[in-house]
Amino acid sequence: MGLFDRFSKRKEESTTTEDLPPPQCPHTALVPRWDQLDDMGKEDLVSHYYCEGCSSTFTREEGERIMRELKNNLPMN
């Protein structure tokens, strides 16, 4: 078996990306959003959170919960 045959055989045996489910976003890029410009920067007045990774929008409560979970899962040295 030649070198080219080995490479082409591996490609045939490997799974295609169409067979794999899409990866789930960990929502590590959450950005707070405010309805009013004057409220910007005030954590208690956040209207919702936006994930820059998957473009999902979360309520303030959901975003705060996700942020807490991410913070608790960070390794502490």
LINJOPE-V226405 format. One record per backbone hydrogen bond with DSSP energy under -0.5 kcal/mol. CO is the residue of the C=O (numbers start at 0). NH is the residue of the N-H. If there is no record, write none. Layout:
co->{CO;CO}
nh->{NH;NH}
This chain:
co->{1;2;3;4;5;6;7;8;9;15;15;28;30;32;32;35;36;38;40;41;42;46;47;48;49;49;50;55;57;58;59;60;61;62;63;64;65;66;67;68;69;70;74}
nh->{5;6;7;8;9;10;11;12;13;18;19;51;49;46;47;38;39;41;42;44;45;59;32;57;30;51;54;50;48;62;63;64;65;66;67;68;69;70;71;72;73;73;76}
